[in-house]
Amino acid sequence: MLEKNPETVKVVFKNMPLKFHKMAEPSARAALAAHQQGKFWEFHDKLFASKKLSKGEIKKIARSLKLDLTKFEADMESAAIKAKVQKDIQDAQKAGVTGTPTVFINGRKPKQRSLAGFQAIIDDELQKLGEK
């Protein structure tokens, strides 16, 4: 969607670590800690590609991305990052999110979860802007 709409689409990622997954919340904090070093998406992709998440796997990913491990570990445990995860959870609850991943386009939750379905909403939203 970004490639097709580079001037009009912005991706905003929010965390919603599911309570039943013991590594979800630490993984969310780890991705945000990686973001502090400019490596959010790289870290995110490696997390989701991992077959078995663990504290050791999180550190392995951080090392593979050549993150400053001391800063990474401190950021992961920081009050600011813990608060960011909690804020994301609250935002998701307010928006009625019940599972992940959930997609919204200008506050609209697509019924058709496909590239064509997403593009139809994007086009509709852009048309509304053009009418104003």
N, C-alpha and C positions, 0 to 999 in steps of 0.2 A: 504494500500500500504506500509505503514511503517512496519507493522508486517511481511509482506511477503518479504520485501527488507530492512532489518534493517541496512545492511552495505553499501547500495548503493543509498538510497533515502534520501533526505533532504527536508523538507517542509519549504518554505519561504512564509510568509504571508505578503501581502501588503494591505493597506487600500485604498478603493476608495468610500468614502461616497458620495452617490448620492444626488445631490442638492435638489431634490424635497422632500426628507425625512428630516424633520427638526431636528430629533434626530440622524441622521447618523453621522454627524461630531462630535458632543459631545460624542457619543458612541465610535467612533474610538479613540478619545483622552482618554476616560476613560479606554479602554482596554490597551492602551499604558502606562497609569499611573499605572494600575494594574501590567503590565509587570515590572515596576520599583521595584515592591515588589515580583516578581517571580510568579505572578498569572495570566499571560496573558490568557492561554487556559481555565482556570477555569472561568475567567471573561467572555471571549468570549462565552463560552458555555451557561452561564446563560443569557447573553444578547440575544442570538438567541432563547433561550427558553422562553423569556419574551413575554407576550401577548401584552403589551402596554408600550413602552419605554417612559420614562420621566426623568427629573432630579432627582425626588424622587426615581424612580426605580433604577437608576444608583447608588445612595447613598445606597439604600437597598442592592443591590448586593455587593457593596464594604464592607458594614458592615457584610454581611453573610459570606464573605471570610476572615473576621477579618483583613482587611487592616488598616493600620495607616491612618485614614481619613484626618488628617491635611496634611500629605505628599501627599496622593492621590489627594486631591483637588488642592494643590499647583502644583503638577506635571501635572494635567489635564490642568491647565491654563498656564503652562510654555511655553516660546518661543521655547524651544527645541522640545517639543512634537508637538506643532502647526507646526513647520517647518518639522518634520518627516511626518506628515499627508500630508502636501503640496508636499513634495518630492515623497511620494507614489503616489499621484494623478498625478504628472508630469510623473513619470515612467509608470503608467498605460496608460496615453494618448500617450506616445511615443511608447508603445507596441501595440497600437491599441485596447485597451480594451474599450468596449462600454457598458458593463453591468457586474453585479456581480451575482454569483461568476464566475470567469474566471480561467481556469487552463492552465498552461504551463508546459511542461516537456522538460527541456533543450532547452527552447525557442520555442518549438513546441506546437501548440494549437491542442489538440486532436479533431478529427472529431467525434469519438465515445466516448461519455462521460459516460463510464462505467468502472468498475474495470478491465474488460478484455481489453477494449480499452487502458486504462492507462498502463496496464502491457505490452501490445504489444509494445508500444512506449519505455517503460523502457527497455524491452528486446532488442529492436532494437538499442537503444543508448548504452547499455552495449556491444552488439556485435561489434559495431563500435569501441569502446574502445579496445576491445580484438584484433582487426585487426591491431592496430597501434603498 
